[in-house]
Amino acid sequence: MIKVELEKENKIGKILIDRQEKMNAITVAMRREIGEKILDLEKNQDVRVIIVRGVGGKAFSSGGDISEFLSLTPETLLDWGEDISSSERITKPVIAAIDGYTFGAGLELALSCDIRIATPRSEFAFPEIRLGMVPASGGITRIVKMLGVSRATYMLMLGKRLDVQTALQWGIVHEVVEPEKLDERVMEIAKDLTSLSPLALKALKKVIREIADSPFYAGFDIERKTFGLLRYSEDFKEGVESFLNKKKPKFNGR
């Protein structure tokens, strides 16, 4: 149900959610598998960028598998959101290719990715309130920080579905492309990212997350220190020399 594809030539790894008969609903076992596959690609030296995609064209993921909800144990719930959040915690860029329904745990998974590209037929929601529950895999925290209290309250409290244009306007997705262009555009972005310094991208991803929860003075300090560290990297030297010599840089991540 969770498949992995490698494009070694392009240094891209893909994680595919393939449970089309259930609109790619995510079981507890699939949650763990998603986390494991993401961590495996994080360790893979042949992969610089990861793409997460739902298979079938109807849903990125319609959410968690509701049939399991009443059988969840406290042990399961203790690390309920860890696997879904793996994309955010790793050092490599992760792109969500979104086509169709993106609800509940599916939206939580998408929000943990760095870049989100969607199609016009995509819809977004946290419908948990209508089941007498709330999102619990990072969804509330991420959507409040992303949208602010007012918009997040409207979306969460009503279990409101958002169309893709509203999602684009609110910053939930970054770009909207036609379904037949989704893979092409996502690959274009992924290849662009693989051409950049893995070391600088790793540092940038970490800095963005740290600054998001920091006051201004701390953010300024974090970015200056990160610049200072990267200043002595081989990649920085390669980037500057390539720019001056008008050639394409070849970054090695050191």
C-alpha positions in Angstrom: 0.0 0.0 0.0 3.0 2.3 0.5 5.3 2.0 -2.4 8.8 3.4 -3.0 10.3 4.3 -6.4 13.8 5.5 -6.9 15.1 7.6 -9.8 18.8 7.3 -9.1 19.8 9.3 -12.2 17.8 12.2 -10.9 18.6 11.6 -7.2 14.8 11.5 -6.4 12.9 9.1 -4.2 9.1 8.8 -4.4 6.7 7.5 -1.8 3.3 6.5 -3.2 0.1 5.9 -1.2 -1.7 3.2 -3.1 -5.0 2.2 -1.5 -7.3 3.4 -4.2 -10.3 1.3 -3.2 -10.4 3.3 0.1 -9.5 6.7 -1.4 -5.9 6.2 0.0 -7.1 6.2 3.6 -4.2 5.6 5.9 -4.2 2.8 8.4 -2.1 2.7 11.6 0.2 0.2 9.8 0.5 2.6 6.8 1.4 5.5 9.1 4.3 3.5 10.4 5.3 2.4 7.0 5.2 6.0 5.7 7.5 7.1 8.5 9.9 4.2 7.9 10.1 4.8 4.1 10.8 8.5 4.6 13.6 7.7 7.1 15.0 5.1 4.7 15.1 7.7 1.9 16.7 10.2 4.3 19.6 7.7 4.8 19.9 6.9 1.1 22.9 8.7 -0.3 21.5 8.4 -3.8 18.5 10.5 -2.9 18.5 14.3 -2.5 14.8 15.1 -2.8 11.6 13.1 -1.8 8.2 13.3 -3.5 5.0 12.0 -1.7 2.0 11.3 -3.9 -1.4 9.6 -3.7 -2.1 7.1 -6.5 -5.3 7.2 -8.6 -6.2 10.8 -9.1 -9.1 10.9 -6.7 -7.3 11.4 -3.5 -3.9 12.3 -2.1 -5.4 10.7 1.0 -8.9 10.9 2.4 -7.5 10.7 5.9 -7.1 8.0 8.6 -9.0 4.7 8.3 -12.0 5.4 10.5 -12.8 1.7 10.9 -9.7 1.5 13.2 -10.5 4.5 15.4 -12.4 2.7 18.1 -9.8 0.0 18.5 -6.8 2.4 19.1 -4.8 1.7 22.2 -3.1 4.3 24.5 0.2 2.9 23.3 -0.6 3.6 19.7 -1.8 7.2 20.6 1.4 8.1 22.4 3.3 8.4 19.1 0.2 9.0 16.9 1.7 11.8 14.9 5.3 10.9 14.8 5.3 8.9 11.5 3.1 11.4 9.7 5.4 14.2 10.7 8.6 12.5 9.5 8.8 14.7 6.4 9.3 17.8 8.5 11.9 16.3 10.7 14.3 14.9 8.1 17.0 17.1 6.4 16.0 16.5 2.8 13.4 18.6 0.9 10.0 16.8 0.6 7.4 17.7 -2.0 3.7 16.7 -1.8 2.1 16.1 -5.2 -1.6 16.6 -4.4 -4.4 15.4 -6.7 -7.9 15.1 -5.2 -9.2 14.8 -1.6 -6.7 15.7 1.1 -8.4 15.3 4.4 -7.5 14.6 8.0 -4.3 12.6 8.3 -3.8 13.1 4.6 -3.7 16.9 5.1 -1.5 16.5 8.1 1.0 14.5 6.0 0.9 17.1 3.2 1.4 20.0 5.7 4.5 18.3 7.1 6.1 18.4 3.6 8.1 21.4 2.5 6.4 22.2 -0.8 2.9 21.4 -1.9 1.7 21.4 -5.5 -2.0 20.7 -6.2 -4.5 20.2 -9.0 -7.7 22.2 -9.4 -9.8 19.2 -8.3 -8.1 19.0 -5.0 -10.0 19.7 -1.8 -8.7 20.2 1.8 -10.3 19.6 5.2 -10.0 18.6 8.8 -13.4 16.9 9.2 -12.5 15.3 12.6 -14.9 17.6 14.5 -17.8 15.9 12.7 -16.7 12.6 14.3 -16.6 14.0 17.8 -12.8 14.3 17.7 -10.0 16.7 16.7 -6.9 16.4 14.5 -4.0 14.9 16.5 -1.0 14.3 14.2 0.1 17.9 14.1 -2.8 19.2 12.1 -4.1 21.8 14.6 -0.7 23.1 15.5 0.4 23.5 11.9 -2.8 25.0 10.5 -3.0 27.5 13.4 0.6 28.6 12.8 0.1 28.7 9.0 -3.3 30.4 8.8 -3.6 32.3 12.1 -6.3 31.8 14.7 -9.3 33.2 12.8 -9.0 31.2 9.6 -7.9 28.1 11.5 -10.9 28.3 13.8 -13.2 28.6 10.8 -11.7 25.6 9.1 -11.3 23.4 12.1 -14.5 24.2 14.0 -16.8 23.6 11.0 -14.7 20.8 9.5 -14.8 23.1 6.5 -13.8 21.9 3.1 -11.6 24.3 1.2 -11.3 24.4 -2.6 -7.9 24.6 -4.2 -8.1 28.3 -4.9 -8.8 29.1 -1.3 -6.0 26.8 -0.2 -3.7 28.6 -2.6 -4.8 32.0 -1.3 -4.3 30.9 2.3 -0.9 29.4 1.7 -1.9 25.8 2.2 -0.6 24.9 -1.2 2.1 26.8 -3.2 1.1 26.1 -6.8 -1.9 24.8 -8.7 -1.4 22.9 -12.0 -3.7 20.8 -14.2 -3.7 17.1 -13.4 -1.9 16.1 -16.5 0.9 18.6 -15.6 1.3 17.6 -12.0 4.0 15.0 -12.3 5.9 17.2 -14.8 5.8 20.2 -12.5 6.7 18.3 -9.4 9.7 16.7 -11.1 10.8 20.1 -12.4 10.8 21.4 -8.9 12.5 18.3 -7.6 15.3 18.5 -10.2 15.8 22.1 -9.4 16.3 21.2 -5.7 18.7 18.4 -6.6 20.9 20.9 -8.4 21.4 22.9 -5.2 23.7 22.4 -2.3 22.4 19.5 -0.1 24.3 21.1 2.8 22.7 24.5 2.3 19.3 23.0 1.9 19.7 20.9 5.1 20.8 24.0 7.0 18.0 26.1 5.5 15.3 23.6 6.4 16.5 23.5 10.0 16.8 27.3 10.3 13.3 27.9 8.9 11.7 25.6 11.5 13.8 27.1 14.3 13.0 30.7 13.3 9.3 30.0 13.0 9.1 29.6 16.8 11.7 32.2 17.7 11.5 35.9 18.5 13.1 38.3 16.0 16.4 38.7 17.8 16.9 34.9 18.1 16.1 34.5 14.4 18.7 37.0 13.4 21.3 35.2 15.5 20.3 31.8 14.1 20.6 32.9 10.4 23.9 34.7 11.0 25.5 31.7 12.7 24.3 29.4 9.9 25.7 31.7 7.3 29.0 31.6 9.2 29.1 27.8 9.2 28.3 27.5 5.5 30.9 30.1 4.7 33.6 27.5 5.1 31.9 24.7 3.2 33.1 23.2 -0.1 29.7 23.8 -1.6 29.9 27.6 -0.9 33.3 27.8 -2.5 32.0 25.8 -5.5 28.9 28.1 -5.8 30.9 31.3 -5.7 33.6 30.1 -8.1 31.0 28.7 -10.5 29.1 32.0 -10.5 32.3 34.0 -11.2 33.4 31.6 -14.0 29.9 31.4 -15.5 29.5 27.6 -15.2 27.0 25.3 -13.5 28.1 24.3 -10.0 28.5 20.7 -8.9 27.7 20.5 -5.2 28.8 17.5 -3.2 27.1 18.3 0.2 30.3 19.1 2.0 
